């Protein structure tokens, strides 16, 4: 193994674990009228023996806490003497959003996930996307990106890999299957993942989090799924292990691969009433809830957009026109 491995200015020798920050900026911090930098934390664990490089990112949407917690725990738990190759853990990409408890970057009100591969002539979010993508993701052979439901949403546990119709997609699907997550999606959604896959970096994205909460079982599932992926890639000894207790599954259930989705959006605001939950099976046209106004009058009836399984569901009862009510995958 080469003794030289450098990432974001950090040199890491074989058998070492190092922590540092990706320094992004400057940007003008108007509250204090000073130029300031974003410090994105990362840990590099470098094995003694040769193997692939895997980067795991979390906190691009920093109200999705399970991925942040799992990535921190993986960085601490993985030992260089047990590892073949290199593991790069980036637990929180959108640091300003974490402190503001918001999905977007509060500095410029942009969704970083939609900005990859980023640019150097935009605002601070564009630069975060550019630096992370070019200095971390493209330095790796494989990637995993942690996401989940936002503060107002409930989601089923799932894992997405990206449609590229080549060897990269085959590698990505193999990683998806190895995670042990039951529900898988073949996705074309604009994201860091699709941009990485287009450039030859295989991997996928966890959609595994109850928005605005940190549940131990969700963090544990991401932790174990990543260990499974690393076993599959030969980075750790052993074979992938089943992940038990997955919601909306039965023991021994085979993995499902979703290739299509459909969504319903609210056209009226008000109070949303529903008994439907993430993971439920729906029939196209089935009534899933109603919206009432402040007088208790029904102003809208919400129906299933397709026959399939509920992947995402609005659980906050206060809804506005244009909000996503439900997404069904099939």
C-alpha positions, 0 to 999 in steps of 0.5 A, a space after each residue: 500500500 502506498 504511504 501517501 494518501 491525501 484528502 482535503 489537505 490531510 495526509 493519512 498514513 496506512 494504519 491511521 485514523 485522522 480527523 480534520 475539516 474541509 474549510 469552505 469559503 469565505 462568505 460574508 456573514 452579514 450578522 457580524 459584517 465579517 468574512 467567515 468560513 464553513 468547517 465541514 468535519 471529516 474522519 479518515 480511517 486508513 487500513 493497513 492492507 490495500 482495498 477500495 476507498 468508500 466515502 459516507 456523507 450525511 447531514 446535507 439535509 441536517 434535520 435528518 439526524 439518523 445518518 449523522 449519528 450513524 456516520 459519527 459512530 462508524 468513524 469511531 468504531 472502524 479500526 484501521 487494523 481491521 480495515 482493507 482500504 480507506 473509509 472517509 466519514 463526513 457526518 454533517 455537510 450542511 453545518 449552518 443548517 444543523 445549528 439552525 435546525 433547517 433542511 436548507 442552508 440558511 446562509 443562502 436558502 439553497 438545498 445543497 442536494 440539488 446543486 451537485 456537482 457544484 460551482 465555484 462562482 455561486 453562493 456558499 452552498 454552490 461552493 460547499 457542493 463543489 468542494 465536497 464533490 471534487 475533493 471527497 466524493 470523486 476521490 473515492 471508489 464508492 459512496 454512501 449518502 445518508 438521507 431520510 424524511 424532513 421534519 414534516 414527513 414520515 418515510 419507509 426505510 429504503 435505499 436508492 441506487 442510480 440508473 446509469 445503464 452500465 457497469 457502475 449501475 451493476 456495482 451500485 445495485 450489488 451494494 444496495 442488495 448487500 446493505 440488507 435494506 428490504 426496499 430498494 429504488 432504482 432512481 434518476 433523481 437529481 442528487 449527489 449520487 446520480 452525479 457521482 454515478 455518472 462519473 464512475 463512482 458507484 453507491 447509493 443513498 439511504 432514505 432512512 430517518 424520521 424527520 426531526 428526531 433521532 431514533 436509535 433503531 434508525 441510526 443502528 440500521 444505517 450503521 449495520 447497513 454500511 458495515 454490510 456494504 463494507 463486507 460486500 466490498 471486501 473492506 471488512 471480514 465476513 458476509 453481510 448480515 440481515 437487518 432485523 426489525 425493519 418497519 413494514 416488512 415481514 420476516 424472510 421478505 425478499 427485497 423489492 426494487 422500485 422503478 417508478 413513483 407517483 405523488 399527490 400534492 395538496 391544492 388547498 391549505 388546512 388541517 390534514 386528516 389521515 390514517 395512512 402511514 408510510 409503508 401501507 399498500 394503496 390502490 390508485 384512487 383510494 381515499 387517503 385523507 381529507 383537508 378541512 378549513 378552520 370551520 371544519 368544512 372539507 375543502 379537499 379529498 386526497 386520493 392515492 396517485 397510483 397502486 403501490 406502497 407509501 414511501 413518503 407521507 406528510 405527517 404534519 397536519 398543517 398543510 399548504 397548497 403545493 405541499 407533497 401529500 403522499 408519494 407511492 412507489 411501485 
